[in-house]
């Protein structure tokens, strides 16, 4: 009976001891969560920072933007006092600005000259050229400027050429490999034919690109020079007595030449033919007269009719 009150006290002491052991074990054991999670590396940190912040590209390493390919064409019609002098000055101007004269055509109408010229001048000096040309004019009758932007076409052609050049490199490597492995002639010729076609396309595109470069680098000026009304003569064409005298003399010489040729033709051709015809006519007339002048023969007396 004395043992029963002691049992609850013993159980209580056992529970208190187990609780103290668990608390001591928790203090000695390391933090599992902190040990399981590894410390992020410096590279991962740098990578996350680089993703968060935009990449800063130095301005020196960026590819320069392609300048726009603009083809400028200007049509001008000017009235000038002296078209010949103005044409000479315009040609000298084109050469001085670093360009050239593409074509020059002069036509005389009456007593005056009309000129049509095509000038090619550097695009950066086009305004200077136009100002100098307008200074030569008494009046500007027509001016038209046209700008064609071929930048998109140029970029597209350039991209196609780069693709074809890469294809050409691969085809050359394939051709070399085929020759090393001594493949069939048909296979080698097929690769070679493709290589020729690709190379031909590259040359065509390169020609177009060069043409765009030249047209964009040099602007075109189509110029027409017309004389003013003051430069035209009052009485129309100028009177030149010497020209009239020479023309009359040529007419007289022509008439005399024709007359002499007609006389030679008459003597050599018509006169002999006339003489022959006259001789034949005279002979026919002589035979005719002789045939009519012959007397008719009379019948003998005994041959008359009998009288009854």
C-alpha positions in Angstrom: 0.0 0.0 0.0 3.0 2.4 0.6 4.3 1.7 -3.0 1.3 3.2 -4.8 1.9 6.9 -3.8 5.6 6.6 -5.0 4.7 5.5 -8.6 3.3 8.8 -9.8 6.3 10.7 -8.5 8.7 8.4 -10.3 6.8 8.7 -13.6 6.9 12.5 -13.3 10.7 12.5 -12.7 11.2 10.3 -15.8 9.2 12.7 -18.0 11.1 15.7 -16.7 14.4 13.9 -17.5 13.4 13.0 -21.1 12.4 16.6 -21.7 15.8 17.9 -20.6 17.6 15.4 -22.9 15.6 16.5 -25.9 16.4 20.2 -25.2 20.1 19.4 -24.9 20.1 17.5 -28.2 18.4 20.4 -29.9 21.0 22.8 -28.7 23.9 20.6 -29.8 22.5 19.6 -33.3 23.3 22.1 -36.1 20.6 23.9 -38.1 19.5 21.5 -40.8 17.8 24.0 -42.9 20.8 26.3 -43.0 23.2 23.4 -43.7 21.0 22.0 -46.5 20.8 25.3 -48.4 24.2 25.9 -50.0 25.5 29.4 -50.2 25.0 30.9 -53.6 28.2 31.1 -55.6 29.7 34.3 -56.9 29.1 33.3 -60.5 25.4 32.7 -59.9 25.2 36.1 -58.2 26.9 37.8 -61.0 24.7 36.0 -63.5 21.6 37.1 -61.7 22.9 40.7 -61.5 23.7 40.6 -65.2 20.2 39.4 -66.0 18.6 42.1 -63.8 20.7 44.9 -65.3 20.8 45.5 -69.1 24.1 44.7 -70.8 26.1 47.9 -71.4 27.7 47.8 -74.8 30.4 50.3 -75.5 29.7 52.7 -78.2 33.0 51.9 -79.9 32.1 48.3 -80.5 28.7 48.8 -82.1 28.4 48.4 -85.9 27.9 51.7 -87.6 24.5 52.3 -89.2 24.3 52.0 -93.0 24.1 55.4 -94.6 20.9 55.8 -96.6 21.3 55.3 -100.4 19.6 58.2 -102.0 19.7 58.7 -105.8 19.1 62.4 -106.6 18.0 63.6 -110.1 17.4 67.2 -111.1 15.8 68.4 -114.3 16.5 72.0 -115.3 15.5 74.2 -118.2 17.2 77.6 -118.3 17.0 80.6 -120.6 20.5 82.1 -121.1 21.8 84.9 -123.2 24.6 82.9 -124.9 24.0 79.1 -124.9 27.4 78.2 -126.3 29.2 80.2 -123.5 26.9 78.8 -120.8 27.4 75.2 -122.0 31.2 75.7 -121.8 30.9 77.1 -118.3 28.6 74.3 -117.1 31.1 71.6 -118.4 34.0 73.3 -116.6 31.9 73.5 -113.4 31.2 69.8 -113.4 34.9 69.0 -113.8 35.8 71.5 -111.1 33.4 70.0 -108.6 34.8 66.5 -109.1 32.2 65.2 -111.5 32.0 64.8 -115.2 29.7 65.4 -118.3 27.7 62.3 -119.1 26.4 63.6 -122.4 26.2 66.8 -124.4 24.0 67.5 -127.4 23.9 70.7 -129.4 21.4 71.5 -132.1 21.2 74.6 -134.3 17.7 76.0 -134.9 17.9 78.9 -137.3 20.8 81.1 -136.1 20.9 79.9 -132.5 22.2 76.9 -130.7 20.2 74.8 -128.2 22.0 72.5 -125.8 21.0 69.5 -123.7 23.6 68.2 -121.2 23.7 65.5 -118.5 26.0 66.3 -115.6 27.2 64.0 -112.8 28.4 65.8 -109.7 29.1 64.5 -106.1 26.0 64.3 -104.0 27.4 66.4 -101.2 28.1 69.2 -103.7 24.8 69.1 -105.6 23.4 72.3 -104.0 26.6 74.1 -104.9 26.3 73.0 -108.5 22.7 74.0 -108.7 23.4 77.5 -107.3 26.2 78.0 -109.8 24.1 76.9 -112.7 21.1 79.1 -111.7 23.5 82.1 -111.6 24.1 81.6 -115.4 20.4 81.8 -116.2 18.3 84.9 -117.1 15.2 82.9 -116.2 14.5 79.4 -114.9 11.7 77.9 -117.0 11.6 74.4 -115.3 13.1 72.8 -112.2 12.3 69.3 -111.0 14.1 67.3 -108.3 13.5 63.6 -107.6 15.0 61.5 -104.8 14.8 57.7 -104.9 15.6 55.9 -101.6 17.1 52.5 -102.5 18.3 51.7 -99.0 16.0 48.8 -98.4 16.9 47.3 -101.8 20.6 47.7 -101.0 20.3 46.0 -97.6 18.3 43.1 -99.2 20.8 42.6 -102.0 23.7 42.8 -99.5 22.1 40.1 -97.3 21.5 37.9 -100.3 25.1 38.3 -101.4 26.4 37.3 -97.9 24.2 34.2 -97.9 25.4 33.2 -101.4 29.0 33.8 -100.4 28.5 31.4 -97.4 27.0 28.9 -99.8 29.9 29.3 -102.1 32.3 28.5 -99.3 30.5 25.3 -98.4 30.3 24.3 -102.0 34.0 24.8 -102.4 34.7 22.7 -99.4 32.4 20.0 -100.7 34.1 20.1 -104.1 37.5 19.7 -102.5 36.3 16.8 -100.4 34.7 15.1 -103.4 38.0 15.4 -105.3 40.0 14.0 -102.3 37.7 11.0 -102.0 37.8 10.4 -105.8 34.0 10.4 -106.1 32.2 9.9 -109.4 32.7 12.5 -112.1 28.9 13.2 -112.3 28.8 14.1 -108.6 31.9 16.4 -108.9 30.4 18.1 -112.0 27.0 18.6 -110.2 28.7 20.4 -107.3 30.8 22.4 -109.8 27.7 23.4 -111.7 26.0 24.6 -108.6 29.2 26.5 -107.6 29.2 28.3 -111.0 25.5 29.3 -110.6 26.0 30.7 -107.1 29.1 32.6 -108.3 27.1 34.1 -111.2 24.4 35.3 -108.8 27.0 36.8 -106.6 28.5 38.8 -109.5 25.1 40.0 -110.6 24.2 41.2 -107.1 27.6 42.8 -106.7 27.1 44.7 -110.0 23.8 46.0 -108.8 25.3 47.1 -105.5 28.1 48.9 -107.3 25.6 50.6 -109.5 23.6 51.8 -106.5 26.8 53.1 -104.9 27.8 55.1 -108.0 24.3 56.5 -108.4 24.1 57.5 -104.8 27.6 59.0 -104.8 27.1 61.1 -107.9 23.8 63.0 -108.5 22.5 63.6 -112.0 21.6 67.0 -113.5 19.7 67.0 -116.8 20.2 70.5 -118.1 18.6 72.2 -121.1 19.9 75.6 -122.3 17.5 77.8 -124.3 18.4 81.2 -125.8 16.4 84.2 -124.6 14.2 86.3 -126.9 16.8 89.0 -126.9 19.4 86.7 -128.4 17.1 85.9 -131.4 17.6 88.1 -134.5 15.0 90.8 -135.2 14.4 90.0 -138.9 14.6 86.2 -138.6 17.6 84.7 -140.4 20.4 87.1 -141.1 20.8 88.2 -144.8 24.0 87.2 -146.4 24.5 88.5 -150.0 27.5 86.3 -150.5 25.5 83.2 -149.8 22.8 84.4 -152.3 25.5 85.0 -154.9 27.1 81.6 -154.4 23.6 79.9 -154.6 22.8 81.8 -157.8 26.2 80.9 -159.4 25.6 77.2 -158.5 22.1 77.4 -160.1 23.6 78.9 -163.3 26.4 76.4 -163.5 23.9 73.6 -163.0 21.7 74.9 -165.8 24.6 75.3 -168.2 25.8 71.8 -167.4 22.3 70.5 -168.1 22.2 72.4 -171.4 25.6 71.0 -172.5 24.7 67.5 -171.5 21.4 67.8 -173.5 23.4 69.0 -176.6 25.8 66.1 -176.3 22.9 63.7 -176.0 21.2 65.2 -179.1 24.4 65.0 -181.2 25.4 61.6 -180.1 22.1 59.8 -179.8 19.2 61.7 -181.4 20.9 63.0 -184.5 22.0 59.6 -185.9 18.7 58.1 -185.1 17.0 61.0 -186.9 19.2 60.6 -190.0 18.4 56.9 -190.2 14.7 57.5 -189.9 14.9 60.3 -192.5 16.7 58.0 -195.0 14.2 55.3 -194.5 11.3 57.7 -195.1 12.9 59.1 -198.2 13.5 55.7 -199.6 9.9 54.7 -199.0 8.6 57.8 -200.7 10.9 57.2 -203.8 9.5 53.7 -204.2 6.0 54.9 -203.8 6.3 57.6 -206.4 8.0 55.3 -208.9 5.2 52.7 -208.4 2.5 55.3 -209.1 4.3 56.8 -212.2 4.6 53.5 -214.2 2.1 53.5 -217.4 -0.5 50.6 -217.6 -0.2 48.2 -220.7 -3.1 48.5 -223.5 -4.8 45.3 -224.8 -4.2 44.3 -228.6 -6.9 45.1 -231.2 -7.8 41.5 -232.0 -8.5 40.6 -228.5 -11.6 42.9 -228.3 -15.1 41.5 -228.1 -16.8 40.2 -231.3 -19.6 42.4 -232.9 -22.7 40.5 -234.1 
